[in-house]
Amino acid sequence: MPTYKLYYFPGKGRAELSRLLFAAACIQYEDNRISGDEWAKVKPTTVTGKMPFLDVDGAQLPEGDAIARYIAREHGLAGKTSWEVAQADVILGVCNDLRKEMVQAHFEKDEKLKAEKQTKLGKETFPNYLAVFEKILNKNSNKDGYFVGKSLTIADLAVYDLLDFPISKGFLSLENNATLKSHRQKISEIPRIAEWLKKRPASEF
């Protein structure tokens, strides 16, 4: 088994999906949370000058999505067939599209424009994307409560992770999205996931 060392800032961010995957696969790893002062020293040693990055037996793998997909492939969470892998990739793409809009609204510096973007996020963007997630869940012919196939994949964890912040901050409710609400509950009750959610360090993001 390789030795894994995951590096990211003291928060969930773009590393949390990888942490959820490690938890789901019951894989041991070093969860290295780098402060701002430490980052100044670490940055020159990185491939892209960004975090997260994963050290695998001394070799460095950058980029959050690449890391998560690698972990998923290595530990049976990418999908059981090429078609399932492709379906999971679709979910990851949709998640990234929504994340981009969330980030733009949250970090907008112009206060008037920020208010407009946040209003649009709540009234239009979130409902539209939640409808897409529900449609995909309902169309999964296996009806096992997962986004892809009959078992847990990176797709399920990606959606769970993406919605964590807006739900926890009260920006988003799933009361009108019964299928997605049920899915979220199902994922949170997987023993290894539940254990991680209970013990992970608290953070704003």
Secondary structure, 3 states (H helix, E strand, C coil): CCCEEEEECCCCHHHHHHHHHHHHHCCCCEEEECCHHHHHHHHHHCCCCCCCEEEECCEEEECHHHHHHHHHHHCCCCCCCHHHHHHHHHHHHHHHHHHHHHHHHHHCCCHHHHHHHHHHHHHHHHHHHHHHHHHHHHHCCCCCCCCCCCCCCHHHHHHHHHHHHHHHCCCCCCCCCHHHHHHHHHHHCCHHHHHHHHHCCCCCC
